[in-house]
Amino acid sequence: MTDRVGSGSSSSDMKIPSIKNLVFASVLSLGILAPVHADDDETPLGEEMSTLSSSLKKLRRAETTEEKVELVQAAQKATLKSLEYLPMIFKDLKDEAEKAKATADFKMLVGKSFVKLCELEMAFMAGDEAKADEIKGQLKDLKKEGHDKYTE
């Protein structure tokens, strides 16, 4: 909802956002790249990481290519969603240059994980279980690296 200033339909009409919309937008913007505990399932980042982990664990029981691809795609969605948040450890970084570098590194690790998930999806679609197993190992390595760097 907006309040209009002026009357008529002239091009000089301005729309001024209502206080309610400004407050709503401000609250939403607080969630963008907000530090959260990576290892706490009750935070947005923790929930996304939990979805990612759960999807990959369920691959062991998946029997069809379609089931495997669906699980990998769920992991991909969680991975992309996790880019909206930062690990809680970032709140302790006072130096802005250091925080910017750590943020870029975190996003790079998440990005690498997403690429590996896409490779995993392609391996399953090609029926290449050996390649899929190799990629799952690489994903575990990325998880370890991220947790070593960014969990408290």
C-alpha positions in Angstrom: 0.0 0.0 0.0 1.3 3.4 -0.9 0.2 7.0 -0.1 0.0 9.3 -3.0 1.2 12.9 -2.9 -0.6 15.2 -5.2 -3.7 14.5 -7.2 -4.5 13.7 -10.8 -2.5 11.6 -13.2 0.4 13.9 -14.0 3.9 12.6 -14.2 4.8 14.5 -11.1 2.8 12.2 -8.9 5.0 10.5 -6.4 4.4 7.3 -4.5 5.5 7.3 -0.9 5.7 3.9 0.7 3.7 3.5 3.8 5.3 3.1 7.2 4.0 -0.5 7.3 5.8 -1.3 4.0 9.0 0.4 5.2 9.1 -1.6 8.4 8.3 -4.8 6.6 11.1 -4.2 4.1 13.5 -3.3 6.9 12.8 -6.5 8.7 13.2 -8.5 5.6 16.6 -6.9 4.8 17.9 -7.8 8.3 17.8 -11.5 7.2 20.1 -10.9 4.2 23.5 -12.2 5.0 22.7 -12.2 8.7 25.2 -14.3 10.8 23.7 -17.5 12.1 25.1 -20.6 13.8 26.0 -23.1 11.0 25.8 -26.0 13.4 22.5 -25.0 15.0 19.5 -26.6 13.2 17.3 -23.9 14.6 18.9 -21.1 12.6 18.1 -20.5 8.9 21.6 -21.6 7.9 21.4 -24.6 10.1 18.1 -25.6 8.7 19.4 -25.4 5.1 22.5 -27.3 6.0 20.4 -29.9 7.7 18.2 -30.3 4.6 21.4 -30.6 2.5 22.9 -33.3 4.8 19.6 -35.2 5.1 19.1 -35.3 1.3 22.6 -36.7 0.8 22.1 -39.3 3.5 18.9 -40.4 2.0 20.8 -41.2 -1.3 22.0 -44.4 0.4 18.4 -45.7 0.4 17.3 -44.3 -3.0 16.8 -46.9 -5.6 15.8 -45.2 -8.8 17.6 -42.5 -10.8 14.6 -40.3 -10.3 14.7 -40.6 -6.5 18.4 -39.8 -6.5 18.0 -36.8 -8.8 15.1 -35.5 -6.7 17.2 -35.8 -3.5 20.2 -34.0 -5.2 17.9 -31.2 -6.4 16.6 -30.7 -2.9 20.2 -30.5 -1.7 20.9 -28.0 -4.5 18.0 -25.8 -3.4 19.2 -25.8 0.2 22.7 -25.0 -0.9 21.6 -21.9 -2.9 19.3 -20.8 0.0 22.2 -21.0 2.4 23.9 -18.2 0.5 21.5 -15.8 2.2 23.1 -16.4 5.6 26.5 -16.2 7.2 27.9 -18.4 9.9 27.6 -17.0 13.4 31.4 -16.9 13.8 31.3 -13.9 11.4 29.7 -11.7 14.1 33.1 -11.7 15.9 34.9 -10.3 12.9 35.4 -6.6 13.6 37.8 -5.8 10.7 35.6 -5.2 7.6 38.2 -6.3 5.1 38.7 -9.6 7.0 34.9 -10.0 7.2 34.6 -9.3 3.4 37.3 -11.9 2.7 35.7 -14.5 4.9 32.3 -13.9 3.4 33.7 -14.3 -0.1 35.5 -17.6 1.0 32.3 -18.9 2.6 30.3 -18.1 -0.6 33.0 -19.8 -2.7 32.8 -23.0 -0.6 29.0 -23.0 -0.9 29.4 -22.4 -4.6 31.8 -25.3 -5.0 29.4 -27.5 -3.2 26.6 -26.5 -5.5 28.8 -27.3 -8.6 29.6 -30.7 -7.1 25.9 -31.3 -6.5 25.3 -30.5 -10.2 28.0 -32.9 -11.1 26.4 -35.5 -8.9 23.1 -35.0 -10.5 24.7 -35.5 -13.9 26.5 -38.7 -12.8 23.2 -40.2 -11.5 21.5 -39.2 -14.8 24.3 -40.9 -16.7 24.0 -44.0 -14.5 27.6 -43.6 -13.4 27.6 -44.8 -9.8 31.4 -44.8 -9.5 31.5 -41.2 -10.5 28.7 -40.4 -8.1 30.6 -42.1 -5.3 33.7 -40.0 -6.1 31.7 -36.8 -6.1 30.1 -37.7 -2.8 33.6 -38.0 -1.3 34.5 -34.6 -2.7 31.3 -33.2 -1.1 32.3 -34.6 2.3 35.7 -32.9 1.9 34.0 -29.6 1.2 31.7 -30.0 4.2 34.7 -30.7 6.5 36.6 -27.7 5.2 33.6 -25.5 5.7 32.9 -26.8 9.2 36.6 -26.5 10.2 36.6 -22.9 9.1 33.2 -21.6 10.0 31.7 -23.4 12.9 32.2 -22.5 16.5 
